[in-house]
């Protein structure tokens, strides 16, 4: 599944299309996780202004544009936003104009630059768990409940500590996730710390790979009840989450199956993994055989020596 670094890398790889106009739209299979809108053709003659990322969603911003004769089309006076999720196996890939459709290409957007050179953007998704939607229709349902971005200033040890302990942190009154946990007195969160940091309401984009690696580097057992961690341990954990995600983005993400970014390149972060997917191998630090447990149905590889479970 494409995780935050893969989606961020995809966002960056789409930058050559900024400023280009949509020349054509072809929908081959509209039935994804949710059906594609039947009016995607309204993007024709619009210009791709920018691409943003929120969690694992891409937001493609299109502005009004002009036709070949310089006139503005009446139906494109307002900007539009496309909300794209890559699901389990999706990718956005750029190809030369007139490239043939592949079996699992479900959407093809043809762009043209100011010199009338054309490029095709293919939405490819063998398992069809992704989505291509209008931002305005699904923002509330899909985005409004999400926690802070892990690389933002809002995601700190202070934020995580107070959220886990169900206490009110200074200046957190505008934070949706923190506010939702402090409306009434509740018991501290006792769920496994790995499960907590993978919850999208707590912090977005910390998938299984990056949670596993961050906990290993922090010396924290993945099954440790979250409320047992000290503020100092959370300082270390938050720092490693940020560092490991930045490193993954720099290396183009973790291509564990057939994921590629828009430019067609693959990621290399998987070559730097310490413990994820290495059950039974020796710990890189102490040579202890790595163990695996299941947490919420997800594999959690760890070192019994470097990541002892708190008594």
C-alpha positions, -999 to +999 in steps of 0.1 A: +000+000+000+014+034-009+021+052+024+027+089+032+063+090+017+051+074-015+022+098-018+045+128-011+069+115-037+040+112-062+030+147-054+065+160-062+067+139-093+036+156-107+053+190-106+062+189-144+025+191-151+019+223-132+008+250-156-004+225-182-039+224-195-062+194-196-067+184-233-087+153-228-102+129-202-109+092-207-125+070-180-122+033-186-134+019-153-153+043-130-160+017-103-132+021-077-138+022-039-163+049-048-175+055-083-157+083-102-178+114-108-195+113-142-186+149-149-148+146-149-149+160-184-154+194-169-117+195-163-110+198-200-095+233-208-086+238-171-050+242-159-033+222-132-021+249-108-007+228-080-009+195-061-012+192-024-011+163+000-033+157+031-025+124+048-025+099+020-048+119-002-036+140-032-055+172-040-051+184-076-060+220-079-073+232-113-080+268-122-101+283-150-082+285-183-087+299-217-095+281-250-072+282-280-088+314-293-082+332-260-118+332-248-128+318-214-153+290-213-184+298-193-184+264-176-149+267-161-151+301-144-147+285-109-116+265-098-120+228-091-102+203-069-097+166-075-092+143-045-072+112-053-064+082-030-041+055-043-057+027-022-038-006-019-021-007-053-027+025-071-003+049-088-003+080-110+021+076-139+031+099-166+036+086-202+043+099-236+012+110-256-004+081-275+008+055-250-016+025-251-039+019-222-028-010-199-052-035-183-055-017-150-055+019-163-088+033-151-084+070-159-063+088-185-058+126-184-041+142-213-022+174-206-007+198-231+019+225-224+022+260-240+040+244-270+012+220-275+033+190-264+011+164-248+017+141-218-006+114-205-013+109-168-026+074-160-044+063-129-034+027-125-049+005-098-051-033-101-071-038-069-094-008-074-094+002-037-084+038-046-106+067-054-109+098-077-134+122-064-144+159-062-128+175-032-159+195-024-181+164-021-159+143+001-137+167+022-159+165+053-163+127+051-126+119+044-105+147+057-121+167+085-115+140+112-078+135+105-051+143+130-020+165+124+006+158+097+036+140+112+061+164+097+042+195+108+049+216+139+016+204+153+029+169+158+051+171+189+058+150+220+038+175+240+008+169+217+011+131+218+018+129+256-013+149+265-035+131+240-024+097+254-028+109+290-062+126+282-050+158+297-053+193+282-020+207+267-014+244+266-027+261+234-044+229+221-080+243+222-080+245+184-066+210+178-094+187+167-078+154+178-067+167+212-100+185+219-120+153+210-101+134+238-105+160+265-141+169+264-147+148+295-124+131+320-113+098+305-088+071+313-054+074+297-050+054+264-038+019+273-037+005+237-005-006+222+017+024+213+021+010+177-016+009+172-020+045+186+006+061+163-010+043+133-045+058+141-053+085+116-072+106+142-040+108+162-015+115+135-018+108+098+005+088+075+025+066+100+019+033+083+031-001+094+065+001+079+073+035+094+057+027+128+078-005+130+110+012+121+104+042+144+097+021+174+128+000+168+150+030+166+134+044+198+139+012+217+102+008+224+083-025+223+054-021+198+029-036+224+038-012+252+006+003+266+008+039+254+001+055+288+032+038+302+055+058+281+073+087+296+074+121+281+111+116+274+103+083+255+077+101+234+103+129+226+125+102+211+097+084+193+083+116+177+118+126+165+124+092+149+090+092+132+098+126+116+134+115+107+124+082+092+096+097+071+119+124+058+145+098+049+118+077+032+106+107+012+142+115+002+147+079-010+114+079-029+094+058-006+093+020-001+085+001-032+075-033-018+055-045-048+047-027-080+043+009-068+059+036-090+055+073-089+043+095-118+077+096-134+079+058-134+107+055-109+106+033-078+115+040-042+146+027-024+138+031+013+130-006+016+168-012+012+174+006+045+149-012+067+162-024+100+135-048+111+103-046+090+099-078+071+130-093+087+115-118+112+140-144+122+170-124+110+196-110+134+190-076+149+213-051+132+224-038+166+228-068+189+224-099+167+194-112+187+169-130+163+140-106+155+105-117+166+071-109+152+038-104+169+004-094+155-012-061+166-046-053+151-038-079+125-006-062+114+029-078+116+051-061+142+087-071+140+109-062+170+140-071+189+134-086+223+167-072+236+166-037+222+129-032+227+120-048+260+084-048+271+078-026+301+070-047+332 
